Structures are given as structure tokens and as C-alpha cells.
Amino acid sequence: MNLLASILIAYLIGSISFAVLVSRAFGLPDPHTYGSGNPGATNVLRTGRKAAAVLTLLGDAFKGWFAVMLVQQHLIAEPLAAGAAAVAVVLGHMVPVFHGFRGGKGVATSLGVLLALDPWLAAGAAATWLIIAFFFRLSSLSALVTAAFAPFYSFFLLGMGRFTLESAIGVTVISLLLAWRHRRNIRNLLAGTESRIGSSGNNSPG
């Protein structure tokens, strides 16, 4: 299995939208049609169906974990493959070929990717997200702060010999993609109009 084929497989896995699948299973509207219009757990939560939101979160995280683990353990075992697959699966979630390239913000999928790359990296990112969310109740701010810190965590692990340079670069690229996908949220945060977690507004990530 060559590198390009592995990247394509990771991208296709990322293109599977659990927000859409779970919403159909629960008889909910298409997540593209309400709230932020983003197919993700935060937007699904706006329906009031917490179970659907949790399943969406777990599904999106799982596909990030699965794609990276599949590539690095079964398809092509080289450092570049893991980093490339990590970026590819997140891109698949953001611009999914199966859903007209209208995807989510990639936060949960990125967490799954970090878990596959290194559990300590995922734990640090999750803790950062939870702390910011607890104090500010702003999903987008939590995601942006986590994205800002994730590269530092990865290069710290690199210095400890627990990480590869290729994976650290992949994490950095993912962080930049997350910031790009949250550009509207950044404007809303600066304007003080960003919706808080659990609200019915249409500005939060999802």
C-alpha cells in the first residue's frame, strides 16, 4: 500500500459524516439545515437530543482514531504516513466528498487523531478544551485554544522521544486547519456575539 493510497483511504474515512448518519437514525433534521449548518456534535446538540450529540462526538472521534491506526499499523508503517493520514482524515471531515464538501469544524475528529498518535497528547488536548469550556462555555474558544497548544504539546513529546517529527508537523497543520475553519467564530468572539455551548444560536462551531 503506497502513501498516496493511504492518504486517500484516510480522507474517505473522514468524509463519513456521523452527524448526518446519527441524525437520520434519530429522525432529526439534516444538520446542514439548522443552527451553524455544520455537521458536528455541537450543532446536533441544538436539537435537544443529547444522546444524538454524544454519538456524533464519539463517531467523529472514532473515525479520526481509526484512520490513523489503520494506516500506521496495517497499511504503511512509516512516520510520514501517520502524519499525512492525520491531516487527510481531518480534511475529509471538513470537506467531505460524500456530502457536497460541506463538513464540520473537525474538533472531535482531531481529538481522535491525537489519541491514535499518542494518548498523552490527546489527554493534554482534551484537558485544555474542558478547562476553557468550563470557564467560558464557548466551544469555539475552547477549540481555538486547544489548537494553539496542541503543536507545543506535540513538540514537547518529540523532545522526550515519544513522537516523530512527521507527526508533530501533521498536528501543526491540523491546528492551522482548525483555526481556518473557525475564522467566522474568531470574528464573532471579537465582536462578543459568539453563541455559548447549548444555546440555539447559529455562530458556534458544530
N, C-alpha and C positions, 0 to 999 in steps of 0.2 A: 504494500500500500504506500503510494508516494505521498509527499507532503501536500500537494495541491488537492488530491482526492480527500485527504483527511480534513483539510480546511473546509472543503465543500460539504462533507458529511456534518461537520460541526455547525456550519451555517444552516443547513436544512433542519437539524435538530432544534436550533434556536428559533427557527421560523414557525415552529408549532406553538400556537397561542393557547395557553391554558385558560386565560381569561375568557376567550371565546368558547372553548370546549366546556368549561365548568358552567358558564352562563347558560349554554344550551341544555346541559344536564339538569340545571335547576329551574329551567323555564324563565330565565331572566332575559332582559333586552340585550342586544349586541352592545358590548362595552364601548364600541366606537360611536354610539348614538347618544350618549348622555355624559354629564359631568365634564371631565377633561378630554374625553374622547380617546383616552389612552387605554389599551387593553392590559391592565395590570391590577394587582390586588387592591391598591388604594382606591381606584375607580370603582371596582366591583363592590367595595365596602359601602359605597354610596347608596347601594340598593337596600341596605339594611340587613343583608344576608351575610352574617359574619362567617358562617361555615363556608360559603362560596368564596369569600375573600381569602380565608385561610388556605383552602385547597388551591386557589390560584397562586398564592405566595409559594406554597410548597412545590407545586408543579413547575413554576418558573425557576425556582432554585434548583430543583432536581435536574432539569434539563441542562443547566449550566454545569452542574457537577458531573452528570452522565457523559456529556460530550467530551469534556477534558479527560475524564478517566478512560473513556473508550479509546480515545486517540493515543494517550500516552502509555496505556497498558496493553492494548490489543492491536492497534493499527500500526503505529510507527513510534518506536521508543527512542526519541531523540529530544534534546532540550528545546530545540526550536519548535517542534510540533506542539508541545504543550502550550507554549506562549501564543502561537498562532491560532490554535484551536480555541483558546480562551477568548481571544478577540473576535474570532469568527462566530462563536455561538452568541455572544452579546450583540454583535451586529445583526445576526439572524432575528433576535428578539426585537431589535429596534426597527429594522426594515425587512419584515418577513415576506418572503416570496409567496407564501400561501395566503396572504391577507392583503394583497394590493400594496405591499411595502408600508403599511400603516401599523406600526408597532408601538410598544411601550417604552418606558424610560430605561429599563434594563437593570434596575437596582437588585431585585431578587435574583435574577439570572447571574449577575455579577457576584453576589454572595455565594451562590452555588459553585461558581468558577473558583473563587478564593478557597472554598472548602476543599475542592479537588487538588488545588495547588499546594496548600498547606493549612491544616486545621487551626494552627495558631494565628495565621494571617486572617482567616475567616472569623475567629473569635475576637480578634482586635477590632476588625471592621464592624462586626455586629454590636460589640460593646459601645463603640463610638456612635453608631446610629441610635442605639437605645438611649444613651445618655442625652444626646441632643434632642431626641423626640420627647423624652420625659420632661425636660425643662421648657422646651419651646413649642411642642405639639405641632411642628411643621415638618412634614415628611420631606419636602424638597430641601429644606435647610439641612436636615439630617443626612440626606443622600449626598449633598454637596460637600459637607464637612468630612464625611466618610471618604468620599472620592479624593479629597485633598490629602488625607492622611494615609490612604492605602499605599501609595508609592513609597512613602517613608517607611512604613511597616515592612514592605517587601524588600527594600534595600537594606534594612536593618537585619532581616533574616538572611539576606545574601551575605552580609558581613560575618554572620555566625556560621556560614557554611551549610545552611539549611535550605537554600534556594538557588536557582540558577539565574544568570543574567538575563537569559531569554524570557523567563517567566516574569522577572521584575520589569522588564521593558513592556511585556504584554499587559501587566497590571497598570502601568503608567498610561498606556494607550487607552485602556478601558476607562480609566479615570477621566481622561480628556474627552472621551465619547460621552460619558455621563454628564460632564459639565456642558457639553454642546447640546445634549438633549434637554437639559434643564435651563436653557437660555431664556425662555419665556418666564420660567419660575424665578430666575435671578432678577428679571425686571420687576416682577410682582413683589418680590421680597424687598427690593429697594424702594418700591412705591408704598409698601405697607398694605398691599391688597391680597397677599397670598392666603389661600384658604388653609385652615388648620385640619389636622387629622380627624376624620369622622364627619366633617362638615359636608354640606351639599353643594358647595361652590365648585367652580369649574377650572380652578387655577392650579390645584395641587397635582403632583405627579401621580401617575397610576399606571 
